[in-house]
Amino acid sequence: MFLNSYNTTLVTPLFMRRFYHDVYRGLLAILILLPITANATQIDTSSNSPVTPQVRVGLHGMLLFGSEYGLFASHLPMFHTPHNAQVVLQLTFDDPQINTAVINGLTLSAASGYPIWTIVPQQFDLSMLSPAHPNHINHLSVDIVKGHFERGGEMQWKNQGLTVARVLVFNELDTQFELQKANNNTYLKINNTPDDKVQFLVKRLTTRPDADHIVRLDNVGNSLPAEIVIPIDAANLFNDEAQLHAALPDTAPKNTTLSAASTKLKTTSPMTTVSRVYIELDELK
C-alpha cells in the first residue's frame, strides 16, 4: 500500500507535466494556423463578392411617351456621368385619373405634331433602375411636364407617384469618344403587346457622338421584329422617318375579299405610318 501510494505521488506530477506540455504545443499550432485560415476565408469571400454598380445620383429627366396601349419613359442620356445610361421603362401612374389624363394629353399632342412630354423625378441613383442592381427600385415620384422640362415646358402635375412595370432597356454608355462607328443602326421595338396598333422604335445608343431618336408607329398590323437593323450613311447619326418606314416589314394584314350574293367588297387596312416623337443630337456629342 505504501509502494502504491509512492508510485502514485511520483507518476502523477510527471504525467501532468507531459499533459500540459502537449496541450501547450497543440494551442501553439492552432495559433500559428489561424492567420492562414483567416486569409483563405477573406480571399474566398472577396472572389464571390458582386461588383459595386456605378453610382449615378442626379436629376434624371425623362421623355414621356405612349398611347392608350401603354405608357413609357426614356431617360434623357448624355455621354458623361451621372447620365451615361440609356434607360427605357414601361410605367403606370399610381393615380388612375392622372394616368388617363396623361394618355389623353399624349394622344392630342401626337395629333398636333408636337408630342413631347417629359417627367422629372426627384434626385435618385439612376443605376438603381437596373434589374441587376442589388437595391433595384420600381417606384418614383415625378413632376409631369407638357413639353421639355428644360426648354419652356408647362408643368401639369407635381409629385405624382409612378410604378415601373418593366425595364425594357438599360444600356450603359461608354463616355470615351470613338471615331469609328458601326455601319448600321439598331432600332428597338417598344410596346405593351405585339398586337398594339400603336408602337414605338427607339434607337439603341452606341458610341459618342450619337442621336437619341424615338419614333411612333400608327396602324401597326402584323407583329414587328424585336429589332430593326438599318444601314446608316457615315455623314448621319440616325435614320429619318422615311428611311425607317421603307425598312419596316409589311405589317398590314393581307387584303380580304367578302363575297355577297350580288357584290364583292374589298377591304384594305390602313398603311403603317411613322412619325417623330423626339430627336436630340447636341446633348450626345
DAUR-V381507 format. One record per residue. SS is DSSP state (@ for helix, = for strand, . for the rest). OMEGA is omega as a letter, one per 30 degrees, with the letter a starting at -180 (* if undefined). Layout:
ss: {SS | SS}
omega: {OMEGA | OMEGA}
//
This chain:
ss: {. | @ | @ | @ | @ | @ | @ | @ | @ | @ | @ | @ | @ | @ | @ | @ | @ | @ | @ | @ | @ | @ | @ | @ | @ | @ | @ | @ | @ | @ | @ | @ | @ | @ | @ | @ | @ | @ | @ | @ | @ | @ | @ | @ | @ | @ | @ | @ | . | . | . | . | . | . | . | . | = | = | . | . | = | = | = | = | = | = | = | . | . | = | = | = | = | = | = | . | . | . | . | . | . | . | . | . | = | = | = | = | = | = | = | = | = | . | . | @ | @ | @ | @ | @ | @ | @ | @ | @ | @ | @ | @ | @ | @ | @ | @ | @ | . | . | . | . | = | = | = | = | = | . | . | = | = | @ | @ | @ | @ | . | . | . | . | . | . | . | . | . | = | = | = | = | = | = | = | = | . | . | . | . | . | . | . | = | = | = | = | = | = | = | = | = | = | = | = | = | = | = | = | = | = | = | . | . | . | . | = | . | . | . | . | . | . | = | = | = | = | = | = | = | . | . | . | . | . | . | . | . | = | = | = | = | = | . | . | . | . | = | . | . | . | = | = | = | = | = | = | = | . | . | . | . | . | . | . | . | = | = | = | = | = | . | . | . | . | . | . | . | . | . | @ | @ | @ | @ | @ | @ | @ | . | . | . | . | . | . | . | . | = | = | = | = | . | . | . | . | = | = | = | = | . | . | . | . | . | = | = | = | = | = | = | = | = | . | @ | @ | @ | .}
omega: {l | a | l | l | l | a | l | l | a | a | a | l | l | l | a | l | l | l | l | l | l | l | l | l | l | l | l | l | l | a | l | a | a | a | a | l | l | l | l | l | l | a | a | a | a | a | a | a | l | l | l | a | l | l | a | a | l | l | a | l | a | l | l | l | a | a | l | a | l | l | a | l | l | l | l | a | l | l | l | a | g | a | a | l | l | a | l | a | l | a | l | l | a | l | a | l | l | a | l | a | l | l | l | l | l | l | l | a | l | l | a | a | l | a | a | l | l | l | a | l | l | a | l | l | a | a | a | l | l | l | a | a | a | l | a | l | l | l | l | l | a | l | a | a | l | a | l | a | l | a | l | l | a | l | l | l | l | l | l | l | l | l | l | l | l | l | a | l | l | a | l | a | l | a | a | l | l | a | a | l | a | l | a | l | l | l | a | l | l | l | l | l | l | a | l | l | l | l | a | l | l | l | l | l | a | a | a | f | a | a | l | a | l | l | l | l | l | l | l | l | a | a | l | l | a | l | l | a | a | l | a | l | a | a | a | l | a | l | a | a | l | l | l | l | a | a | a | l | l | a | a | l | l | l | l | l | l | a | l | a | a | a | l | a | a | a | a | l | l | l | l | l | a | l | a | l | a | l | l | l | a | a | a | l | *}
//
